[in-house]
Amino acid sequence: MRFVALPPADGSDGPPHLVRDDRHRLPGRGAWLHDDPACLEAARKRGAFRRPCGLPGSGNLRHGNDLG
């Protein structure tokens, strides 16, 4: 599974949304994970999406509704 961070849809300065990219077509750097719910949960707990998605370490990250 590939995940990417997208800016807020409303154009605000809020934190980006982390979304699942099933078609591998969304722009930007992404994070690849095994297609396993346990792997996704472990990555969430570790904060493993920040570096591969090019996000600052201190910023907030909201998870979109389509994470898996």
C-alpha positions as CSV (number, residue, x, y, z in Angstrom):
1,M,0.0,0.0,0.0
2,R,1.2,3.5,-0.7
3,F,0.3,6.5,1.4
4,V,0.8,10.2,0.6
5,A,0.3,13.4,2.5
6,L,-2.0,15.9,0.8
7,P,-2.8,19.5,1.7
8,P,-6.2,20.2,3.2
9,A,-8.9,20.2,0.6
10,D,-10.3,23.5,1.7
11,G,-7.0,25.3,1.0
12,S,-6.4,26.2,4.6
13,D,-3.0,26.2,6.4
14,G,-4.1,23.2,8.5
15,P,-2.1,20.0,8.7
16,P,-1.9,17.7,5.7
17,H,-4.1,14.6,5.4
18,L,-2.5,11.2,5.0
19,V,-4.4,9.2,2.4
20,R,-4.1,5.8,0.8
21,D,-3.0,5.9,-2.8
22,D,-4.4,2.7,-4.3
23,R,-3.8,3.7,-7.9
24,H,-0.2,5.0,-7.2
25,R,-1.0,8.2,-9.0
26,L,-1.2,10.9,-6.4
27,P,1.6,13.5,-6.4
28,G,4.4,13.7,-3.9
29,R,6.6,11.5,-1.9
30,G,4.9,8.5,-0.4
31,A,5.3,5.8,2.2
32,W,5.0,2.1,1.3
33,L,3.7,-0.4,3.7
34,H,2.7,-4.1,3.6
35,D,-1.0,-4.6,3.0
36,D,-1.5,-5.6,6.6
37,P,-3.6,-3.8,9.3
38,A,-1.0,-4.6,11.9
39,C,1.8,-3.0,9.8
40,L,-0.4,0.2,9.3
41,E,-1.1,0.4,13.1
42,A,2.6,0.0,13.9
43,A,3.6,2.7,11.4
44,R,1.0,5.1,12.9
45,K,2.3,4.5,16.5
46,R,5.9,5.0,15.4
47,G,5.2,8.2,13.4
48,A,6.7,6.4,10.4
49,F,4.9,8.5,7.8
50,R,6.6,11.8,8.4
51,R,10.0,11.3,6.8
52,P,8.9,9.4,3.6
53,C,6.1,11.9,3.0
54,G,8.4,14.9,3.5
55,L,6.7,16.3,6.5
56,P,8.3,18.3,9.3
57,G,8.9,16.3,12.5
58,S,7.1,18.7,14.8
59,G,4.0,19.3,12.7
60,N,0.6,17.6,13.2
61,L,-0.6,15.1,10.7
62,R,-4.3,14.2,10.3
63,H,-5.2,10.8,9.0
64,G,-7.8,10.8,6.2
65,N,-10.8,8.5,6.3
66,D,-9.5,6.2,3.6
67,L,-6.5,4.7,5.3
68,G,-7.4,1.1,5.0
